[in-house]
Amino acid sequence: MHDINDLEIRGIPAVFVASDQFVDAASAQSTSLGFPAVARVFTPHPIQDRTDDEMVAYADAAFDQIVSKITS
């Protein structure tokens, strides 16, 4: 979240991407950084034991949402 905040401060569009296990943590941290409206996209959790094909499917599913948030 710190990196996304830093990029946005520099005027570089950014999107925070994490698994849905971190929804509450992302909200709390972005609020504490003073950037509560940071763009974020969440994927299914867990990801550590996913196959390459499953990870590609997660990325494909999130792609449009990421592009939409980074270009809005």
Phi, psi and omega in degrees: 000324178300319180296317180297316178300315180298316179299314180298319178300325180281357180086015179259116180301138182213156178226131176277127179236128179206172176281158187294354174294340188252019180302307183295318180296319179296319179296313181296316183290318180295324177294316180293334177277355180082021182225062187293340183264017180305137179294136181213148178225137181242141178252168177298152179243146358274165177245342188298331182253014180283149176284168177302318180297321178294321178294321176297319178296319177298314180296316178300319181293329182269344189305307182299322179294318179297311180299317180299315183288325183281342181254001181264000000 
